[in-house]
């Protein structure tokens, strides 16, 4: 398998997960 293919699928997932965590922390900080 291509490294770029793995990174292309794995990296976006990490970014999305990070954004979700940040949003949850922001909303849960009320």
C-alpha distance matrix in Angstrom:
0.0 3.8 6.5 8.7 7.3 7.6 10.9 12.0 12.2 13.4 15.8 17.8 18.3 19.7 22.0 23.2 23.9 25.8 27.8 28.7 29.9 32.0 33.5 34.4 36.0 38.0 39.2 40.0 42.0 44.9
3.8 0.0 3.8 5.4 5.1 6.5 8.7 9.8 11.0 12.3 14.0 16.1 17.3 18.5 20.3 21.9 23.0 24.5 26.4 27.7 28.9 30.6 32.3 33.5 35.0 36.7 38.2 39.2 40.9 43.8
6.5 3.8 0.0 3.8 5.4 5.2 6.2 8.4 10.0 10.3 11.5 14.2 15.4 15.9 17.8 19.9 20.7 21.8 24.0 25.6 26.5 28.0 30.0 31.2 32.4 34.1 35.9 36.7 38.3 41.3
8.7 5.4 3.8 0.0 3.8 5.5 5.0 5.8 8.6 9.7 10.0 12.2 14.2 15.0 16.1 18.2 19.7 20.7 22.3 24.2 25.5 26.7 28.4 30.0 31.3 32.7 34.4 35.7 37.1 40.0
7.3 5.1 5.4 3.8 0.0 3.8 5.5 5.0 6.4 8.5 10.0 11.5 12.9 14.6 16.0 17.3 18.8 20.5 21.9 23.3 24.9 26.5 27.8 29.2 30.9 32.4 33.7 35.0 36.8 39.5
7.6 6.5 5.2 5.5 3.8 0.0 3.8 5.4 5.3 5.9 8.2 10.4 10.9 12.2 14.3 15.8 16.6 18.3 20.3 21.4 22.6 24.4 26.0 27.1 28.6 30.4 31.8 32.7 34.6 37.5
10.9 8.7 6.2 5.0 5.5 3.8 0.0 3.8 5.4 4.9 5.4 8.2 9.6 10.1 11.7 13.8 14.9 15.9 17.9 19.5 20.6 22.0 23.9 25.3 26.5 28.1 29.8 30.9 32.4 35.4
12.0 9.8 8.4 5.8 5.0 5.4 3.8 0.0 3.8 5.8 5.8 6.8 9.0 10.6 11.3 12.8 14.8 16.1 17.3 18.9 20.7 21.9 23.2 24.9 26.6 27.8 29.3 30.7 32.4 35.0
12.2 11.0 10.0 8.6 6.4 5.3 5.4 3.8 0.0 3.8 5.9 6.1 6.8 9.2 10.7 11.3 12.8 14.9 16.2 17.2 19.0 20.8 21.9 23.1 25.0 26.5 27.6 28.9 30.9 33.5
13.4 12.3 10.3 9.7 8.5 5.9 4.9 5.8 3.8 0.0 3.8 5.7 5.3 6.4 8.9 10.1 10.7 12.5 14.6 15.5 16.7 18.6 20.2 21.2 22.8 24.6 26.0 26.8 28.7 31.6
15.8 14.0 11.5 10.0 10.0 8.2 5.4 5.8 5.9 3.8 0.0 3.8 5.4 5.1 6.3 8.7 9.9 10.7 12.5 14.4 15.5 16.7 18.5 20.1 21.3 22.8 24.5 25.7 27.1 30.1
17.8 16.1 14.2 12.2 11.5 10.4 8.2 6.8 6.1 5.7 3.8 0.0 3.8 5.4 5.0 6.1 8.5 9.8 10.6 12.2 14.2 15.3 16.5 18.2 20.0 21.1 22.5 24.0 25.7 28.3
18.3 17.3 15.4 14.2 12.9 10.9 9.6 9.0 6.8 5.3 5.4 3.8 0.0 3.8 5.4 5.1 6.1 8.5 9.9 10.5 12.2 14.2 15.3 16.4 18.3 19.9 21.0 22.1 24.2 26.8
19.7 18.5 15.9 15.0 14.6 12.2 10.1 10.6 9.2 6.4 5.1 5.4 3.8 0.0 3.8 5.5 5.1 6.1 8.7 9.9 10.6 12.3 14.3 15.3 16.5 18.4 20.0 20.8 22.4 25.5
22.0 20.3 17.8 16.1 16.0 14.3 11.7 11.3 10.7 8.9 6.3 5.0 5.4 3.8 0.0 3.8 5.4 5.1 6.2 8.7 10.0 10.7 12.3 14.3 15.5 16.6 18.4 19.8 21.2 24.0
23.2 21.9 19.9 18.2 17.3 15.8 13.8 12.8 11.3 10.1 8.7 6.1 5.1 5.5 3.8 0.0 3.8 5.4 5.1 6.2 8.6 9.9 10.5 12.2 14.3 15.3 16.4 18.0 19.9 22.4
23.9 23.0 20.7 19.7 18.8 16.6 14.9 14.8 12.8 10.7 9.9 8.5 6.1 5.1 5.4 3.8 0.0 3.8 5.5 5.1 6.2 8.7 9.9 10.5 12.3 14.2 15.4 16.2 18.2 21.0
25.8 24.5 21.8 20.7 20.5 18.3 15.9 16.1 14.9 12.5 10.7 9.8 8.5 6.1 5.1 5.4 3.8 0.0 3.8 5.5 5.2 6.2 8.6 9.9 10.6 12.3 14.3 15.2 16.5 19.5
27.8 26.4 24.0 22.3 21.9 20.3 17.9 17.3 16.2 14.6 12.5 10.6 9.9 8.7 6.2 5.1 5.5 3.8 0.0 3.8 5.4 5.1 6.1 8.5 9.9 10.5 12.2 14.0 15.3 17.9
28.7 27.7 25.6 24.2 23.3 21.4 19.5 18.9 17.2 15.5 14.4 12.2 10.5 9.9 8.7 6.2 5.1 5.5 3.8 0.0 3.8 5.5 5.1 6.1 8.6 9.8 10.5 11.9 14.1 16.4
29.9 28.9 26.5 25.5 24.9 22.6 20.6 20.7 19.0 16.7 15.5 14.2 12.2 10.6 10.0 8.6 6.2 5.2 5.4 3.8 0.0 3.8 5.5 5.1 6.1 8.6 10.0 10.3 12.1 15.1
32.0 30.6 28.0 26.7 26.5 24.4 22.0 21.9 20.8 18.6 16.7 15.3 14.2 12.3 10.7 9.9 8.7 6.2 5.1 5.5 3.8 0.0 3.8 5.5 5.1 6.1 8.7 9.8 10.5 13.5
33.5 32.3 30.0 28.4 27.8 26.0 23.9 23.2 21.9 20.2 18.5 16.5 15.3 14.3 12.3 10.5 9.9 8.6 6.1 5.1 5.5 3.8 0.0 3.8 5.5 5.0 6.1 8.4 9.8 11.9
34.4 33.5 31.2 30.0 29.2 27.1 25.3 24.9 23.1 21.2 20.1 18.2 16.4 15.3 14.3 12.2 10.5 9.9 8.5 6.1 5.1 5.5 3.8 0.0 3.8 5.4 5.2 5.8 8.4 10.6
36.0 35.0 32.4 31.3 30.9 28.6 26.5 26.6 25.0 22.8 21.3 20.0 18.3 16.5 15.5 14.3 12.3 10.6 9.9 8.6 6.1 5.1 5.5 3.8 0.0 3.8 5.6 5.0 6.0 9.2
38.0 36.7 34.1 32.7 32.4 30.4 28.1 27.8 26.5 24.6 22.8 21.1 19.9 18.4 16.6 15.3 14.2 12.3 10.5 9.8 8.6 6.1 5.0 5.4 3.8 0.0 3.8 5.5 5.3 7.6
39.2 38.2 35.9 34.4 33.7 31.8 29.8 29.3 27.6 26.0 24.5 22.5 21.0 20.0 18.4 16.4 15.4 14.3 12.2 10.5 10.0 8.7 6.1 5.2 5.6 3.8 0.0 3.8 5.5 6.2
40.0 39.2 36.7 35.7 35.0 32.7 30.9 30.7 28.9 26.8 25.7 24.0 22.1 20.8 19.8 18.0 16.2 15.2 14.0 11.9 10.3 9.8 8.4 5.8 5.0 5.5 3.8 0.0 3.8 5.5
42.0 40.9 38.3 37.1 36.8 34.6 32.4 32.4 30.9 28.7 27.1 25.7 24.2 22.4 21.2 19.9 18.2 16.5 15.3 14.1 12.1 10.5 9.8 8.4 6.0 5.3 5.5 3.8 0.0 3.8
44.9 43.8 41.3 40.0 39.5 37.5 35.4 35.0 33.5 31.6 30.1 28.3 26.8 25.5 24.0 22.4 21.0 19.5 17.9 16.4 15.1 13.5 11.9 10.6 9.2 7.6 6.2 5.5 3.8 0.0
